[in-house]
Amino acid sequence: MAWTRTRAMRLSGLLAGALLLAGCGSDTEAKDPPVKDPVAATGDACPGLLDAAAGEALQRVLQAQYLVPDDDQAVSAAVMAKAVEDARPVPVCLATGQVGSGSRVGEIRLRPGPQGDLGKGVRVTSRENARAIAFDCESSRVGAVGTLRVTTTFENQWEQGTWKAELGNDYLVIAHSAARALAKELGCRDGAELPEQASGLPAAAA
């Protein structure tokens, strides 16, 4: 009788252990981390237009390290250059940073064609919330004219009148990166004579 009682206790222990293990497995599956909303790293905004320094500058401007995911806004250097080559309107790249419940937007745009009093060669123009870099692109990709005046602009759209002067250099770094990327993508001769660093650009005209 004692042997039977001991055997029954062992069987009960084994069953309890099996149930406990099964329960642990169920808990593990139930506690899988929730899927997070996808976000893009700031440096991945406007694919191909931003180098590392420009990505960091964009973080400072938008005060955000991540962007609101929006495939419609992922306009790349290749897409812009192709529009220039095909003489079509060039799409704008919008970089939207999520800050709390609000958002902050920066815009990179390219405008081909004559620029009036901006003259020839590399020229920089400045506004409180933007920097623009104009350059001459000699390339087979710009059509029969052979040389095209191109202007790239970065504009901070979110501060709305409370512009911070200290962000001006960040605007310039972003515009410079975009200009160099587009000059490379378009195959501009001698890189359109754009300097390697934004610090090498001529002084900005107001």
MIDOSE-1310 file (N, C-alpha, C; in nm, 2 decimals, decimal comma, always signed):
residues 206
mawt	+0,08/-0,12/+0,00/+0,00/+0,00/+0,00/+0,09/+0,13/+0,00; +0,20/+0,12/+0,08/+0,28/+0,24/+0,09/+0,35/+0,26/-0,05; +0,39/+0,15/-0,11/+0,45/+0,16/-0,25/+0,36/+0,23/-0,35; +0,23/+0,18/-0,34/+0,13/+0,24/-0,43/+0,11/+0,39/-0,41
rtra	+0,11/+0,43/-0,28/+0,09/+0,57/-0,25/+0,21/+0,65/-0,30; +0,33/+0,60/-0,28/+0,45/+0,67/-0,33/+0,45/+0,68/-0,48; +0,41/+0,57/-0,55/+0,41/+0,58/-0,70/+0,31/+0,68/-0,74; +0,20/+0,69/-0,68/+0,09/+0,79/-0,72/+0,14/+0,93/-0,70
mrls	+0,22/+0,95/-0,59/+0,27/+1,08/-0,56/+0,37/+1,12/-0,67; +0,45/+1,03/-0,71/+0,55/+1,06/-0,82/+0,48/+1,09/-0,95; +0,38/+1,01/-0,98/+0,30/+1,04/-1,11/+0,24/+1,18/-1,10; +0,19/+1,21/-0,98/+0,13/+1,35/-0,97/+0,23/+1,46/-0,99
glla	+0,35/+1,43/-0,94/+0,46/+1,53/-0,95/+0,50/+1,55/-1,09; +0,51/+1,44/-1,17/+0,54/+1,45/-1,31/+0,44/+1,52/-1,39; +0,31/+1,49/-1,36/+0,20/+1,56/-1,43/+0,20/+1,71/-1,40; +0,23/+1,74/-1,28/+0,23/+1,88/-1,24/+0,34/+1,95/-1,31
gall	+0,46/+1,89/-1,32/+0,58/+1,95/-1,39/+0,55/+1,97/-1,53; +0,48/+1,87/-1,60/+0,45/+1,88/-1,74/+0,35/+2,00/-1,76; +0,26/+2,01/-1,68/+0,16/+2,12/-1,69/+0,23/+2,25/-1,67; +0,32/+2,26/-1,58/+0,39/+2,38/-1,55/+0,48/+2,42/-1,67
lagc	+0,55/+2,32/-1,73/+0,63/+2,35/-1,85/+0,54/+2,40/-1,97; +0,42/+2,33/-1,98/+0,33/+2,37/-2,09/+0,28/+2,51/-2,06; +0,25/+2,54/-1,94/+0,21/+2,68/-1,90/+0,31/+2,78/-1,93; +0,44/+2,75/-1,90/+0,55/+2,85/-1,93/+0,56/+2,88/-2,08
gsdt	+0,54/+2,77/-2,16/+0,54/+2,79/-2,31/+0,43/+2,88/-2,35; +0,32/+2,87/-2,30/+0,20/+2,95/-2,34/+0,23/+3,10/-2,30; +0,29/+3,12/-2,17/+0,31/+3,25/-2,13/+0,42/+3,32/-2,22; +0,52/+3,24/-2,26/+0,62/+3,30/-2,34/+0,56/+3,35/-2,48
eakd	+0,48/+3,27/-2,53/+0,41/+3,31/-2,66/+0,32/+3,43/-2,64; +0,26/+3,43/-2,53/+0,16/+3,54/-2,50/+0,24/+3,67/-2,47; +0,36/+3,66/-2,43/+0,44/+3,78/-2,39/+0,53/+3,83/-2,50; +0,51/+3,79/-2,62/+0,60/+3,84/-2,73/+0,58/+3,99/-2,74
ppvk	+0,69/+4,07/-2,76/+0,68/+4,21/-2,77/+0,59/+4,26/-2,88; +0,51/+4,36/-2,85/+0,42/+4,41/-2,95/+0,50/+4,47/-3,07; +0,44/+4,46/-3,19/+0,50/+4,51/-3,31/+0,49/+4,66/-3,31; +0,61/+4,73/-3,32/+0,61/+4,87/-3,32/+0,58/+4,93/-3,45
dpva	+0,53/+5,05/-3,45/+0,51/+5,12/-3,58/+0,64/+5,14/-3,65; +0,65/+5,12/-3,78/+0,78/+5,14/-3,85/+0,81/+5,29/-3,85; +0,94/+5,31/-3,83/+0,99/+5,45/-3,85/+1,12/+5,44/-3,93; +1,15/+5,55/-3,99/+1,27/+5,56/-4,07/+1,38/+5,64/-4,00
atgd	+1,50/+5,60/-4,00/+1,61/+5,68/-3,94/+1,62/+5,81/-4,02; +1,65/+5,92/-3,95/+1,65/+6,05/-4,01/+1,75/+6,05/-4,13; +1,86/+5,98/-4,12/+1,96/+5,97/-4,22/+1,91/+5,91/-4,35; +1,80/+5,83/-4,34/+1,74/+5,76/-4,45/+1,64/+5,85/-4,53
acpg	+1,61/+5,97/-4,48/+1,52/+6,06/-4,55/+1,57/+6,10/-4,68; +1,49/+6,12/-4,78/+1,53/+6,16/-4,91/+1,65/+6,08/-4,96; +1,62/+5,95/-4,99/+1,73/+5,86/-5,02/+1,84/+5,91/-5,12; +1,96/+5,90/-5,08/+2,07/+5,94/-5,17/+2,10/+6,09/-5,17
llda	+2,02/+6,17/-5,10/+2,04/+6,31/-5,10/+2,12/+6,36/-4,98; +2,12/+6,28/-4,87/+2,18/+6,32/-4,75/+2,30/+6,24/-4,71; +2,42/+6,30/-4,69/+2,53/+6,23/-4,64/+2,52/+6,23/-4,48; +2,62/+6,17/-4,42/+2,61/+6,16/-4,27/+2,60/+6,30/-4,20
aage	+2,68/+6,40/-4,25/+2,67/+6,53/-4,18/+2,53/+6,59/-4,20; +2,48/+6,57/-4,32/+2,34/+6,63/-4,35/+2,23/+6,56/-4,27; +2,25/+6,43/-4,25/+2,15/+6,36/-4,17/+2,15/+6,41/-4,03; +2,27/+6,44/-3,97/+2,28/+6,49/-3,84/+2,22/+6,63/-3,83
alqr	+2,25/+6,71/-3,94/+2,19/+6,85/-3,94/+2,04/+6,84/-3,95; +1,99/+6,75/-4,02/+1,84/+6,73/-4,03/+1,78/+6,70/-3,89; +1,85/+6,62/-3,82/+1,80/+6,58/-3,68/+1,79/+6,71/-3,59; +1,89/+6,79/-3,61/+1,89/+6,92/-3,53/+1,78/+7,01/-3,57
vlqa	+1,76/+7,02/-3,70/+1,65/+7,11/-3,75/+1,52/+7,06/-3,71; +1,49/+6,93/-3,73/+1,36/+6,87/-3,70/+1,34/+6,84/-3,55; +1,46/+6,84/-3,48/+1,46/+6,80/-3,34/+1,40/+6,66/-3,32; +1,43/+6,57/-3,41/+1,38/+6,43/-3,41/+1,48/+6,34/-3,48
qylv	+1,50/+6,22/-3,42/+1,59/+6,12/-3,48/+1,52/+6,03/-3,57; +1,39/+6,03/-3,57/+1,31/+5,94/-3,66/+1,21/+6,01/-3,73; +1,17/+5,96/-3,85/+1,07/+6,02/-3,93/+0,94/+5,95/-3,94; +0,84/+6,02/-3,96/+0,71/+5,96/-3,99/+0,72/+5,88/-4,12
pddd	+0,68/+5,75/-4,11/+0,69/+5,67/-4,23/+0,59/+5,71/-4,34; +0,64/+5,74/-4,46/+0,55/+5,78/-4,56/+0,62/+5,76/-4,70; +0,58/+5,65/-4,76/+0,65/+5,61/-4,89/+0,63/+5,72/-4,99; +0,52/+5,79/-4,99/+0,49/+5,89/-5,09/+0,60/+6,01/-5,08
qavs	+0,66/+6,02/-4,96/+0,75/+6,13/-4,94/+0,90/+6,09/-4,97; +0,92/+5,96/-5,00/+1,06/+5,91/-5,01/+1,11/+5,94/-5,15; +1,12/+6,07/-5,18/+1,18/+6,11/-5,31/+1,33/+6,10/-5,31; +1,39/+6,03/-5,40/+1,53/+6,01/-5,40/+1,61/+6,10/-5,49
aavm	+1,74/+6,10/-5,48/+1,82/+6,17/-5,58/+1,80/+6,12/-5,72; +1,79/+5,98/-5,73/+1,77/+5,92/-5,86/+1,64/+5,97/-5,93; +1,53/+5,97/-5,84/+1,40/+6,02/-5,89/+1,41/+6,16/-5,94; +1,47/+6,25/-5,86/+1,48/+6,39/-5,90/+1,56/+6,40/-6,03
akav	+1,68/+6,33/-6,04/+1,76/+6,34/-6,16/+1,69/+6,29/-6,28; +1,61/+6,19/-6,27/+1,54/+6,13/-6,38/+1,43/+6,23/-6,43; +1,37/+6,30/-6,34/+1,27/+6,40/-6,38/+1,34/+6,51/-6,46; +1,46/+6,55/-6,42/+1,53/+6,66/-6,49/+1,57/+6,61/-6,63
edar	+1,61/+6,49/-6,64/+1,65/+6,43/-6,77/+1,53/+6,42/-6,86; +1,42/+6,39/-6,81/+1,29/+6,38/-6,89/+1,22/+6,51/-6,91; +1,28/+6,62/-6,85/+1,22/+6,75/-6,86/+1,07/+6,75/-6,80; +1,06/+6,68/-6,69/+0,93/+6,67/-6,62/+0,94/+6,75/-6,49
pvpv	+0,83/+6,79/-6,43/+0,83/+6,86/-6,30/+0,91/+6,77/-6,20; +0,99/+6,83/-6,12/+1,08/+6,75/-6,03/+1,00/+6,74/-5,90; +0,98/+6,62/-5,85/+0,91/+6,61/-5,72/+0,99/+6,66/-5,60; +0,93/+6,70/-5,50/+0,99/+6,75/-5,37/+1,00/+6,64/-5,27
clat	+1,11/+6,64/-5,20/+1,12/+6,54/-5,09/+1,09/+6,61/-4,96; +0,99/+6,56/-4,89/+0,96/+6,61/-4,75/+1,01/+6,52/-4,65; +1,08/+6,57/-4,55/+1,12/+6,49/-4,43/+1,04/+6,54/-4,31; +0,96/+6,45/-4,26/+0,87/+6,48/-4,15/+0,91/+6,41/-4,02
gqvg	+0,96/+6,49/-3,92/+1,00/+6,44/-3,79/+0,88/+6,44/-3,69; +0,86/+6,33/-3,62/+0,75/+6,32/-3,52/+0,81/+6,37/-3,39; +0,75/+6,47/-3,33/+0,79/+6,52/-3,20/+0,66/+6,53/-3,11; +0,65/+6,43/-3,02/+0,53/+6,43/-2,93/+0,41/+6,40/-3,02
sgsr	+0,31/+6,48/-3,01/+0,19/+6,46/-3,09/+0,19/+6,54/-3,21; +0,30/+6,62/-3,23/+0,31/+6,71/-3,35/+0,42/+6,66/-3,45; +0,44/+6,73/-3,55/+0,54/+6,70/-3,65/+0,60/+6,82/-3,70; +0,73/+6,81/-3,75/+0,81/+6,92/-3,81/+0,86/+6,87/-3,94
vgei	+0,85/+6,96/-4,04/+0,88/+6,93/-4,18/+0,99/+7,01/-4,24; +1,08/+6,94/-4,30/+1,18/+7,00/-4,39/+1,16/+6,96/-4,53; +1,20/+7,05/-4,62/+1,17/+7,02/-4,76/+1,30/+7,04/-4,85; +1,33/+6,94/-4,93/+1,44/+6,95/-5,03/+1,38/+6,96/-5,17
rlrp	+1,41/+7,06/-5,24/+1,36/+7,07/-5,38/+1,47/+7,11/-5,48; +1,45/+7,07/-5,60/+1,54/+7,10/-5,71/+1,47/+7,18/-5,82; +1,53/+7,28/-5,87/+1,46/+7,36/-5,97/+1,56/+7,38/-6,08; +1,54/+7,32/-6,20/+1,62/+7,34/-6,31/+1,58/+7,46/-6,40
gpqg	+1,68/+7,52/-6,47/+1,64/+7,63/-6,56/+1,71/+7,76/-6,52; +1,70/+7,86/-6,60/+1,76/+7,99/-6,58/+1,72/+8,05/-6,44; +1,82/+8,11/-6,37/+1,80/+8,16/-6,24/+1,82/+8,31/-6,23; +1,82/+8,38/-6,35/+1,82/+8,52/-6,35/+1,95/+8,58/-6,29
dlgk	+1,94/+8,66/-6,18/+2,06/+8,73/-6,13/+2,15/+8,64/-6,05; +2,12/+8,51/-6,04/+2,21/+8,42/-5,97/+2,34/+8,40/-6,04; +2,35/+8,44/-6,17/+2,47/+8,43/-6,25/+2,52/+8,29/-6,28; +2,65/+8,28/-6,30/+2,71/+8,15/-6,33/+2,79/+8,10/-6,22
gvrv	+2,83/+7,97/-6,23/+2,91/+7,92/-6,12/+2,83/+7,88/-6,00; +2,90/+7,84/-5,89/+2,83/+7,81/-5,77/+2,79/+7,93/-5,69; +2,66/+7,94/-5,66/+2,61/+8,06/-5,59/+2,52/+8,01/-5,47; +2,53/+8,08/-5,36/+2,44/+8,05/-5,24/+2,35/+8,17/-5,21
tsre	+2,23/+8,14/-5,19/+2,13/+8,24/-5,15/+2,07/+8,20/-5,01; +2,03/+8,30/-4,93/+1,99/+8,28/-4,80/+1,86/+8,34/-4,76; +1,78/+8,27/-4,69/+1,66/+8,33/-4,63/+1,66/+8,28/-4,48; +1,57/+8,34/-4,40/+1,57/+8,30/-4,26/+1,55/+8,16/-4,24
nara	+1,46/+8,10/-4,32/+1,43/+7,96/-4,30/+1,48/+7,86/-4,41; +1,57/+7,91/-4,50/+1,62/+7,83/-4,61/+1,76/+7,87/-4,66; +1,82/+7,78/-4,73/+1,94/+7,80/-4,80/+1,93/+7,74/-4,94; +1,98/+7,81/-5,04/+1,97/+7,75/-5,18/+2,11/+7,76/-5,24
iafd	+2,14/+7,66/-5,32/+2,27/+7,65/-5,39/+2,24/+7,63/-5,54; +2,29/+7,72/-5,62/+2,28/+7,71/-5,76/+2,41/+7,67/-5,82; +2,41/+7,59/-5,93/+2,53/+7,55/-6,00/+2,50/+7,52/-6,14; +2,60/+7,51/-6,22/+2,59/+7,48/-6,37/+2,62/+7,33/-6,39
cess	+2,53/+7,26/-6,45/+2,56/+7,12/-6,48/+2,58/+7,10/-6,63; +2,70/+7,06/-6,66/+2,72/+7,02/-6,80/+2,72/+6,87/-6,81; +2,62/+6,81/-6,88/+2,60/+6,67/-6,88/+2,51/+6,63/-7,00; +2,53/+6,51/-7,05/+2,45/+6,45/-7,15/+2,31/+6,42/-7,10
rvga	+2,29/+6,42/-6,97/+2,16/+6,39/-6,92/+2,07/+6,51/-6,91; +2,12/+6,63/-6,94/+2,03/+6,75/-6,93/+1,97/+6,79/-7,06; +1,98/+6,70/-7,16/+1,92/+6,73/-7,29/+2,01/+6,80/-7,39; +1,95/+6,85/-7,50/+2,02/+6,91/-7,61/+2,10/+7,04/-7,57
vgtl	+2,05/+7,11/-7,47/+2,12/+7,23/-7,43/+2,26/+7,21/-7,38; +2,29/+7,09/-7,32/+2,42/+7,05/-7,28/+2,46/+7,10/-7,14; +2,41/+7,22/-7,11/+2,44/+7,28/-6,97/+2,31/+7,33/-6,92; +2,29/+7,30/-6,79/+2,17/+7,34/-6,73/+2,20/+7,41/-6,59
rvtt	+2,13/+7,52/-6,56/+2,14/+7,58/-6,43/+2,05/+7,51/-6,34; +2,10/+7,46/-6,22/+2,03/+7,38/-6,13/+2,04/+7,45/-5,99; +1,93/+7,46/-5,92/+1,92/+7,51/-5,79/+1,86/+7,41/-5,69; +1,94/+7,38/-5,59/+1,88/+7,29/-5,48/+1,86/+7,38/-5,36
tfen	+1,74/+7,35/-5,29/+1,70/+7,43/-5,18/+1,66/+7,34/-5,06; +1,70/+7,38/-4,94/+1,65/+7,31/-4,82/+1,57/+7,42/-4,75; +1,45/+7,39/-4,71/+1,36/+7,49/-4,64/+1,30/+7,43/-4,52; +1,32/+7,50/-4,41/+1,26/+7,46/-4,28/+1,11/+7,51/-4,28
qweq	+1,02/+7,42/-4,27/+0,88/+7,47/-4,29/+0,80/+7,48/-4,16; +0,86/+7,44/-4,05/+0,77/+7,42/-3,93/+0,78/+7,53/-3,82; +0,89/+7,61/-3,82/+0,90/+7,71/-3,71/+0,80/+7,83/-3,73; +0,77/+7,86/-3,85/+0,67/+7,96/-3,87/+0,69/+8,09/-3,80
gtwk	+0,80/+8,15/-3,84/+0,83/+8,29/-3,79/+0,92/+8,30/-3,67; +0,95/+8,18/-3,61/+1,04/+8,19/-3,49/+1,17/+8,12/-3,53; +1,23/+8,16/-3,64/+1,35/+8,10/-3,70/+1,47/+8,12/-3,60; +1,55/+8,02/-3,59/+1,67/+8,02/-3,51/+1,79/+8,04/-3,60
aelg	+1,86/+8,15/-3,58/+1,97/+8,18/-3,66/+2,08/+8,08/-3,66; +2,09/+8,01/-3,55/+2,20/+7,91/-3,53/+2,18/+7,79/-3,62; +2,05/+7,77/-3,68/+2,03/+7,66/-3,76/+2,06/+7,69/-3,91; +2,10/+7,81/-3,94/+2,14/+7,85/-4,08/+2,24/+7,76/-4,14
ndyl	+2,35/+7,72/-4,06/+2,45/+7,64/-4,11/+2,40/+7,50/-4,14; +2,31/+7,45/-4,06/+2,25/+7,32/-4,08/+2,17/+7,32/-4,21; +2,10/+7,43/-4,24/+2,03/+7,44/-4,37/+2,13/+7,43/-4,48; +2,24/+7,49/-4,47/+2,34/+7,50/-4,57/+2,40/+7,36/-4,59
viah	+2,43/+7,29/-4,48/+2,49/+7,16/-4,49/+2,39/+7,06/-4,57; +2,27/+7,07/-4,54/+2,17/+6,98/-4,60/+2,16/+7,02/-4,75; +2,15/+7,15/-4,79/+2,14/+7,19/-4,93/+2,26/+7,15/-5,00; +2,38/+7,16/-4,94/+2,51/+7,13/-5,01/+2,51/+6,98/-5,04
saar	+2,47/+6,90/-4,94/+2,47/+6,75/-4,96/+2,38/+6,72/-5,08; +2,26/+6,78/-5,08/+2,16/+6,75/-5,19/+2,22/+6,79/-5,32; +2,29/+6,91/-5,33/+2,34/+6,96/-5,45/+2,45/+6,86/-5,50; +2,54/+6,82/-5,42/+2,65/+6,73/-5,46/+2,59/+6,59/-5,51
alak	+2,49/+6,54/-5,44/+2,43/+6,42/-5,47/+2,36/+6,43/-5,61; +2,29/+6,54/-5,64/+2,23/+6,56/-5,76/+2,32/+6,58/-5,88; +2,43/+6,65/-5,85/+2,54/+6,67/-5,95/+2,60/+6,54/-5,99; +2,62/+6,45/-5,89/+2,67/+6,32/-5,92/+2,57/+6,23/-6,00
elgc	+2,45/+6,24/-5,95/+2,34/+6,16/-6,02/+2,32/+6,20/-6,16; +2,33/+6,33/-6,19/+2,32/+6,38/-6,33/+2,44/+6,37/-6,41; +2,55/+6,33/-6,35/+2,68/+6,32/-6,42/+2,74/+6,45/-6,46; +2,72/+6,56/-6,38/+2,77/+6,69/-6,41/+2,92/+6,69/-6,42
rdga	+2,97/+6,75/-6,52/+3,12/+6,75/-6,54/+3,19/+6,82/-6,42; +3,30/+6,76/-6,38/+3,37/+6,81/-6,26/+3,29/+6,83/-6,14; +3,18/+6,75/-6,13/+3,10/+6,76/-6,01/+3,04/+6,90/-5,99; +3,02/+6,97/-6,11/+2,96/+7,10/-6,11/+3,04/+7,20/-6,03
elpe	+3,17/+7,17/-6,01/+3,26/+7,25/-5,93/+3,21/+7,28/-5,79; +3,13/+7,20/-5,74/+3,08/+7,21/-5,60/+3,19/+7,16/-5,50; +3,22/+7,24/-5,40/+3,33/+7,20/-5,30/+3,28/+7,07/-5,23; +3,38/+7,00/-5,18/+3,35/+6,88/-5,10/+3,28/+6,91/-4,97
qasg	+3,31/+7,02/-4,91/+3,25/+7,05/-4,78/+3,17/+7,18/-4,79; +3,06/+7,19/-4,72/+2,98/+7,31/-4,72/+3,06/+7,44/-4,68; +3,16/+7,42/-4,60/+3,25/+7,53/-4,56/+3,32/+7,59/-4,67; +3,33/+7,52/-4,78/+3,40/+7,57/-4,90/+3,31/+7,65/-5,00
lpaa	+3,19/+7,66/-4,97/+3,09/+7,74/-5,05/+3,12/+7,89/-5,04; +3,08/+7,96/-5,14/+3,10/+8,11/-5,14/+3,00/+8,17/-5,04; +3,02/+8,29/-4,99/+2,93/+8,35/-4,90/+2,79/+8,37/-4,96; +2,69/+8,35/-4,87/+2,55/+8,36/-4,92/+2,51/+8,50/-4,95
aa	+2,43/+8,52/-5,05/+2,37/+8,64/-5,08/+2,23/+8,64/-5,02; +2,18/+8,75/-4,96/+2,05/+8,76/-4,90/+1,94/+8,75/-5,00
